[in-house]
């Protein structure tokens, strides 16, 4: 399965910027936004202010990766259902 990278525009901290992300990372980011009940712009602005280096797209990928790693470390009773590898 081929992963596509799409450029998306977003307004953060009052200015318009764009990020290039694979669809999978974009969907995961939107799932995190929904679970946290925050806006996409607010979460991306927070990621932007906390990044130490690299571009915003890379910082978002690392944020999503770290979020998923934290979920894996949760106890099995608290862990969300496993994702089928066939969906990847």
C-alpha positions in Angstrom: 0.0 0.0 0.0 1.4 3.4 -1.0 1.3 6.2 1.5 0.5 9.6 0.2 1.9 12.8 1.5 -0.4 15.8 1.2 0.2 19.4 1.9 -2.4 20.9 4.2 -2.9 24.5 5.2 -3.6 25.4 8.8 -3.8 28.6 10.8 -1.7 28.6 14.0 -1.2 31.5 16.3 -2.9 33.8 13.8 -0.7 32.9 10.8 -1.3 30.5 8.0 1.2 27.8 7.4 1.3 24.5 5.7 2.4 21.0 6.7 3.2 18.0 4.5 2.0 14.8 6.2 1.1 11.3 5.2 -2.6 10.6 5.4 -2.1 8.2 8.3 -0.4 10.8 10.4 -3.1 13.4 9.6 -5.9 11.0 10.5 -4.1 10.1 13.8 -3.6 13.7 14.6 -7.3 14.4 14.1 -8.2 11.4 16.3 -6.0 12.9 19.1 -7.7 16.2 18.7 -11.1 14.6 19.0 -10.0 12.6 22.1 -8.6 15.6 23.8 -11.5 17.9 22.8 -9.2 20.6 21.5 -9.0 22.3 18.1 -6.6 21.2 15.5 -5.1 24.7 15.3 -4.6 24.8 19.1 -2.9 21.4 19.2 -0.6 22.2 16.2 0.3 25.6 17.8 1.3 23.7 21.0 3.4 21.3 19.0 5.0 24.2 17.2 6.0 26.0 20.4 7.4 22.9 22.0 9.5 21.6 19.1 13.2 21.9 19.6 14.4 21.4 16.0 13.3 20.3 12.6 10.3 21.4 10.7 6.7 21.5 11.8 5.7 18.4 9.8 8.4 16.4 11.5 7.4 17.7 14.9 3.8 16.6 14.2 5.0 13.1 13.2 7.1 12.8 16.4 4.2 14.0 18.5 1.8 11.4 17.0 4.5 8.7 17.4 5.1 9.6 21.1 1.4 9.7 21.7 1.0 6.2 20.4 4.0 5.0 22.3 2.4 6.3 25.5 -0.7 4.4 24.8 1.3 1.2 24.3 2.9 1.7 27.7 -0.5 1.9 29.4 -1.7 -1.1 31.4 -3.6 -3.7 29.2 -6.9 -2.9 30.9 -6.6 0.8 30.0 -5.4 0.2 26.5 -7.7 0.9 23.5 -8.5 -2.0 21.2 -5.6 -3.1 18.9 -5.6 -1.9 15.3 -5.5 -4.6 12.7 -2.3 -4.6 10.7 -4.4 -5.1 7.6 -5.6 -1.5 8.0 -2.1 -0.2 7.7 
